[in-house]
Amino acid sequence: MDIFLSVISIYVFILLGFLAKTKLKDELQEKSLVIISIYFLQPMLTFWGLSSKSIDASLIQIPLIYIGISILCIFISSILANTFFNEAKERSIVTISSAIGNTGNLGIPIGIALFGQESIIYTSLINVGNVFLVYTIGIYFYSRGQFSIKKSLLNIIKLPLIWFALLALTLNLLQVEIHTSIFKSLEMGAYAAMVLQLMIFGMFLYSIKLKSINLKLLFHVSFIKFIIIPLISIAILKSLNLDEFIVSVIMLELLVPLAVTNVNLASLYNCKPVDVTALVFFTSLFFVPYILFIMQLFGKL
């Protein structure tokens, strides 16, 4: 019940975005909101998140394990994408979308619901790792659907978020305290970013037509997300001799559904954002019954 309520309470904002687009239609332009989110609010969210808790260098291995498994999954996904898809944009989506999970808006609250408050430090650090994954490799692959390799690499350094993340991480490790007034302003921007991101997702949902859903894309991404990733994760995590609590937290974060950030990046680089929205929507629907099953199974392995 806690997982269900956590998901539903967050996804109310998706419904608000959907209703807003239903009412206003062409008066409400998703691309403009995506630009505001990525260039202004997302940097605030990242800076706030990386400044909210002190990062112990000894805990860095947790996000590094998450990133390592994610990169391995991206490599395997790229092989499947190049084997079964001819269109560049679809290959990019299949390669990267499954690895960009909703570790922030869903991962952290569901971690609390399943494992309690002691999970926050681990889920927060994993979310930090995910931020760097999204705004480096994620930007590269979504750009590659339309741009050259050189242009895709330049797109990574052009976005302000990665620089804000590096600055915040540096200040945190140096134990530089952020003034209370500044921190409150960052917090306002962070919550605005989360709400706007979910509403943008709802607006894109309005454009989805059931008859036009790319079933081939949906099948391959779902197969990677719910079959390949857990199998790889179980094999690697069980071999590392980590504490079972940490293993369960990392496993949860690897299995959360596709992040709404996928929609933002797909829209920013014109990489089939409506198709990506459908992927995020359906993986979110599958997630609740799936995670209940997989966590029980994982506990018995």
C-alpha positions as CSV (number, residue, x, y, z in Angstrom):
1,M,0.0,0.0,0.0
2,D,2.9,2.4,0.8
3,I,4.4,1.9,-2.7
4,F,1.0,2.4,-4.3
5,L,0.3,5.6,-2.4
6,S,3.8,6.9,-3.1
7,V,3.4,6.5,-6.8
8,I,-0.2,7.8,-7.0
9,S,0.5,10.9,-4.9
10,I,3.4,11.8,-7.2
11,Y,1.6,11.1,-10.4
12,V,-1.3,13.4,-9.6
13,F,0.9,16.1,-11.2
14,I,1.0,14.1,-14.4
15,L,-2.8,14.2,-14.4
16,L,-2.8,18.0,-13.9
17,G,-0.5,18.4,-16.9
18,F,-2.8,16.1,-19.0
19,L,-5.9,18.1,-18.0
20,A,-4.1,21.4,-18.7
21,K,-3.2,20.2,-22.3
22,T,-6.7,18.9,-22.8
23,K,-8.2,22.3,-22.0
24,L,-5.6,24.6,-23.5
25,K,-4.3,22.5,-26.4
26,D,-2.1,24.6,-28.8
27,E,-2.0,27.5,-26.3
28,L,0.3,25.4,-24.1
29,Q,3.6,24.5,-25.8
30,E,5.5,21.6,-24.2
31,K,8.8,22.5,-25.8
32,S,8.9,25.9,-24.2
33,L,8.4,24.4,-20.7
34,V,11.0,21.7,-21.5
35,I,13.6,24.5,-22.2
36,I,12.6,26.3,-19.0
37,S,13.0,23.1,-17.0
38,I,16.3,21.9,-18.4
39,Y,18.1,25.3,-18.6
40,F,16.8,26.9,-15.4
41,L,15.0,24.7,-12.9
42,Q,16.8,21.4,-13.4
43,P,20.2,23.0,-12.5
44,M,18.6,24.2,-9.3
45,L,17.2,20.8,-8.5
46,T,20.6,19.2,-9.0
47,F,22.5,21.8,-7.0
48,W,19.9,21.5,-4.2
49,G,20.0,17.7,-4.2
50,L,23.8,17.6,-4.0
51,S,23.9,20.2,-1.3
52,S,21.1,18.8,1.0
53,K,23.3,16.1,2.6
54,S,27.0,15.7,3.3
55,I,28.5,13.1,1.0
56,D,30.9,10.7,2.7
57,A,33.7,9.7,0.3
58,S,33.5,6.1,1.6
59,L,29.9,5.8,0.2
60,I,30.9,6.8,-3.3
61,Q,31.1,3.1,-4.2
62,I,27.3,2.8,-4.1
63,P,26.6,5.2,-7.1
64,L,29.7,3.9,-8.9
65,I,28.2,0.3,-8.8
66,Y,24.9,1.7,-10.0
67,I,26.6,3.6,-12.9
68,G,28.8,0.6,-13.8
69,I,25.8,-1.8,-14.1
70,S,23.9,0.9,-16.0
71,I,26.7,1.3,-18.5
72,L,26.9,-2.4,-19.0
73,C,23.2,-2.5,-19.7
74,I,23.5,0.4,-22.2
75,F,26.2,-1.6,-24.0
76,I,23.9,-4.7,-24.2
77,S,21.0,-2.5,-25.2
78,S,23.0,-0.9,-28.0
79,I,23.7,-4.4,-29.5
80,L,20.0,-5.2,-29.5
81,A,19.1,-1.7,-30.9
82,N,21.6,-2.1,-33.8
83,T,20.3,-5.6,-34.5
84,F,16.6,-5.0,-34.6
85,F,16.2,-1.3,-35.5
86,N,17.2,0.6,-38.7
87,E,16.1,4.1,-37.8
88,A,18.8,6.1,-35.9
89,K,16.3,7.7,-33.5
90,E,14.8,4.4,-32.5
91,R,18.2,2.9,-32.0
92,S,19.1,5.8,-29.6
93,I,15.8,5.3,-27.7
94,V,16.3,1.6,-27.2
95,T,19.9,2.0,-26.2
96,I,19.6,4.7,-23.5
97,S,16.0,5.0,-22.3
98,S,15.9,1.9,-20.0
99,A,19.1,3.0,-18.2
100,I,17.6,6.4,-17.3
101,G,15.4,5.4,-14.4
102,N,13.2,7.6,-12.2
103,T,15.6,7.4,-9.2
104,G,14.6,10.8,-7.9
105,N,10.8,11.3,-8.0
106,L,10.1,7.6,-7.5
107,G,13.3,6.0,-6.3
108,I,13.8,8.0,-3.1
109,P,10.2,7.9,-1.8
110,I,9.7,4.2,-2.6
111,G,13.0,3.5,-1.0
112,I,11.7,5.1,2.2
113,A,8.4,3.1,1.9
114,L,10.2,-0.2,1.5
115,F,13.4,0.2,3.6
116,G,12.8,3.2,5.9
117,Q,14.7,6.5,6.4
118,E,18.1,4.8,6.5
119,S,17.8,4.2,2.8
120,I,17.8,8.0,2.0
121,I,21.6,8.4,1.9
122,Y,22.0,5.5,-0.5
123,T,19.1,6.5,-2.8
124,S,20.2,10.1,-2.8
125,L,23.8,9.1,-3.8
126,I,22.4,6.8,-6.5
127,N,20.3,9.7,-7.8
128,V,23.4,11.8,-8.0
129,G,25.1,9.1,-10.1
130,N,22.0,8.9,-12.3
131,V,22.1,12.7,-12.9
132,F,25.6,12.4,-14.3
133,L,24.6,9.4,-16.4
134,V,21.6,11.3,-17.8
135,Y,23.3,14.5,-18.6
136,T,26.4,12.9,-20.2
137,I,25.6,9.5,-21.9
138,G,21.9,10.3,-22.0
139,I,22.3,13.5,-23.8
140,Y,24.8,11.9,-26.2
141,F,22.5,9.1,-27.3
142,Y,19.4,11.3,-27.6
143,S,21.4,13.8,-29.7
144,R,22.8,11.0,-31.9
145,G,19.3,10.4,-33.2
146,Q,19.7,13.6,-35.1
147,F,23.2,15.0,-34.7
148,S,26.8,13.9,-35.5
149,I,29.1,12.5,-32.8
150,K,30.9,15.8,-32.5
151,K,27.7,17.8,-32.1
152,S,26.3,15.2,-29.6
153,L,29.4,15.6,-27.5
154,L,29.2,19.4,-27.6
155,N,25.5,19.1,-26.5
156,I,26.7,17.6,-23.2
157,I,28.9,20.5,-22.2
158,K,26.4,23.1,-23.5
159,L,23.8,22.3,-20.9
160,P,24.3,24.1,-17.5
161,L,23.1,21.2,-15.4
162,I,26.3,19.2,-15.6
163,W,28.4,22.2,-14.5
164,F,26.0,23.0,-11.6
165,A,26.3,19.3,-10.5
166,L,30.1,19.4,-10.6
167,L,30.1,22.7,-8.6
168,A,27.7,21.4,-6.0
169,L,29.6,18.1,-5.6
170,T,32.9,20.0,-5.2
171,L,31.4,22.3,-2.5
172,N,29.9,19.4,-0.7
173,L,33.1,17.4,-0.6
174,L,35.0,20.5,0.6
175,Q,32.2,20.9,3.3
176,V,31.4,24.4,2.2
177,E,28.0,25.4,3.7
178,I,25.3,27.1,1.6
179,H,23.7,30.1,3.3
180,T,20.2,29.3,4.5
181,S,18.4,31.9,2.4
182,I,20.2,30.7,-0.8
183,F,19.4,27.1,0.1
184,K,15.7,27.9,0.6
185,S,15.6,29.5,-2.9
186,L,17.3,26.5,-4.4
187,E,14.7,24.3,-2.6
188,M,11.8,26.3,-4.2
189,G,13.4,25.9,-7.6
190,A,14.0,22.1,-7.0
191,Y,10.3,21.4,-6.1
192,A,9.2,23.6,-9.0
193,A,11.4,21.5,-11.3
194,M,9.9,18.2,-10.1
195,V,6.3,19.4,-10.4
196,L,6.9,21.0,-13.9
197,Q,8.7,17.8,-15.1
198,L,5.7,15.7,-14.2
199,M,3.3,18.1,-15.7
200,I,5.3,18.1,-19.0
201,F,5.0,14.4,-19.0
202,G,1.2,14.7,-18.6
203,M,1.1,17.1,-21.5
204,F,2.9,14.7,-23.8
205,L,0.5,11.9,-22.7
206,Y,-2.3,13.9,-24.4
207,S,-0.5,13.4,-27.7
208,I,-0.4,9.6,-27.4
209,K,-2.9,7.7,-29.7
210,L,-3.3,4.0,-28.8
211,K,-3.4,3.0,-32.5
212,S,-0.1,4.8,-33.2
213,I,1.9,3.3,-30.3
214,N,5.2,1.9,-31.5
215,L,4.7,-1.7,-30.1
216,K,8.1,-2.9,-31.4
217,L,9.8,-0.1,-29.4
218,L,7.7,-0.7,-26.4
219,F,8.4,-4.5,-26.4
220,H,12.2,-4.1,-26.7
221,V,12.5,-1.3,-24.1
222,S,10.2,-3.2,-21.6
223,F,12.2,-6.4,-22.2
224,I,15.5,-4.7,-21.5
225,K,14.0,-2.8,-18.4
226,F,12.2,-5.7,-16.8
227,I,14.2,-8.8,-17.9
228,I,17.7,-8.0,-19.0
229,I,18.5,-5.3,-16.3
230,P,17.3,-7.4,-13.3
231,L,19.2,-10.5,-14.5
232,I,22.4,-8.5,-15.0
233,S,21.9,-6.7,-11.7
234,I,21.3,-9.9,-9.7
235,A,24.4,-11.6,-11.2
236,I,26.7,-8.6,-10.4
237,L,25.3,-7.6,-7.0
238,K,25.4,-11.1,-5.7
239,S,29.0,-11.4,-6.7
240,L,30.1,-8.3,-4.8
241,N,29.5,-9.6,-1.3
242,L,27.7,-6.4,-0.3
243,D,25.4,-6.0,2.7
244,E,21.9,-7.3,1.7
245,F,20.3,-4.0,2.6
246,I,22.5,-2.1,0.2
247,V,22.0,-4.7,-2.5
248,S,18.2,-4.4,-2.2
249,V,18.4,-0.6,-2.4
250,I,20.6,-0.6,-5.5
251,M,18.4,-3.3,-7.1
252,L,15.3,-1.1,-6.5
253,E,16.9,1.9,-8.0
254,L,17.9,-0.1,-11.1
255,L,14.4,-1.3,-11.6
256,V,12.4,2.0,-11.2
257,P,10.5,2.9,-14.4
258,L,11.8,5.1,-17.1
259,A,12.3,8.7,-15.9
260,V,10.3,11.6,-17.2
261,T,13.7,13.1,-18.0
262,N,13.7,10.8,-21.1
263,V,10.7,12.9,-22.4
264,N,12.5,16.2,-21.8
265,L,15.7,15.1,-23.6
266,A,13.7,13.4,-26.5
267,S,11.8,16.7,-26.9
268,L,14.9,18.9,-26.7
269,Y,16.6,16.9,-29.4
270,N,13.6,16.0,-31.5
271,C,14.0,12.2,-30.8
272,K,10.4,11.0,-31.0
273,P,9.2,12.5,-27.7
274,V,5.6,11.1,-28.1
275,D,7.0,7.5,-28.5
276,V,9.3,8.1,-25.5
277,T,6.3,9.4,-23.5
278,A,4.4,6.1,-24.2
279,L,7.4,4.2,-23.0
280,V,7.6,6.1,-19.7
281,F,3.8,5.7,-19.2
282,F,3.6,2.0,-19.8
283,T,6.8,1.1,-17.8
284,S,5.3,3.2,-14.9
285,L,2.0,1.1,-15.2
286,F,4.0,-2.2,-15.1
287,F,6.2,-1.1,-12.3
288,V,4.1,-1.5,-9.2
289,P,3.0,-5.2,-9.6
290,Y,6.4,-5.9,-11.1
291,I,8.5,-4.5,-8.2
292,L,6.4,-6.3,-5.6
293,F,7.1,-9.6,-7.4
294,I,10.8,-9.0,-8.2
295,M,11.7,-7.8,-4.7
296,Q,10.1,-10.9,-3.1
297,L,11.9,-13.1,-5.6
298,F,15.2,-11.3,-5.1
299,G,14.9,-11.8,-1.4
300,K,14.8,-15.6,-1.9
301,L,17.8,-15.8,-4.2
